[in-house]
Amino acid sequence: MKKVHYTNSYLLSPQHRISVNLIGAGGTGSQVLETLARIDSALFKLGHPGLFVTTFDADEVSESNIGRQLFSPADIGLNKSVCLTTRTNRFFGLDWEAVPEMYSDKSKTANITITCVDNVKSRIAVHKHLKVAKGIADIYETPLYWLDFGNTQNTGQVILGTIGKVKQPTKTEFSTQASLPTICDLFDLTQVNEEDSGPSCSLADALKKQDLLINSTLAQLGSSLLWKLFREGRIEHHGVFLNLATLKSNPLAVGG
């Protein structure tokens, strides 16, 4: 029998806008922020309160970011989170928040956490923070889902996991899955020998580390998972592995 995960009921009928923390506003994060604004607009048109997104990033826009990330030459020297959030707010008429700092265990948690970071250490820290905060009383800060994006030059993955179990309907034609493993549940990231790639001095240098379209492709795939959570109320897959060099993608089935 096909396994599915039914969306946490609070996301479908909330009393307020769903809180979202977007951690990282670089190659992938800059693309994801735009899709979140589109999702928010669509949800609002469907009678849903929508999203309230807080973007975290301590980095400034550099010349090497132009072209691969959603920044222009006029943005050089500006903080990434402030620059992108301000532009998004003006374009879509929103009031989302930018935090020009690194996400830490002192940061407020949100219903949905999205990580677009380029190192293992940050993912492990986020995982620990969410696990500690899962029993928080304030529903606006209660972590429910964690969507993680990661990539190399031509490959990448998107993993959507739950923070704890989500109540599933008792009567359904499908076999249900109350919890979805996060990136840290699927892989032991402490065993990853990660090299410090360091900053890129030019776009040409940056493209040796990450292909021009790997981030935007992953952003679309991952955002579609989030959209299905809201629009369809259930998902059959909670992740995808992508190889842009071969144009192959492998979905990660719920319960698989």
ABEGO torsion letter per residue (X at the ends): XBBBBBBBAAAABBABBBBBBBBEABAAAAAAAAAAAAAAAAAAAAGBAEBBBBBBBABBBBAAABGABBBBAAABGBBAAAAAAAAAAAAAGBABBBBABBBBAABBBBABBBBBBABAAAAAAAAAAAAAAAABABAAABBABBBBBBBBAABBBBBBBBBEBBBBBABBABBBBABBBBAAAABBAAABBBBBAEBBABAAAAAAABBAAAAAAAAAAAAAAAAAAAAAGBBABABBBBBAAAGBBBBBBBGX
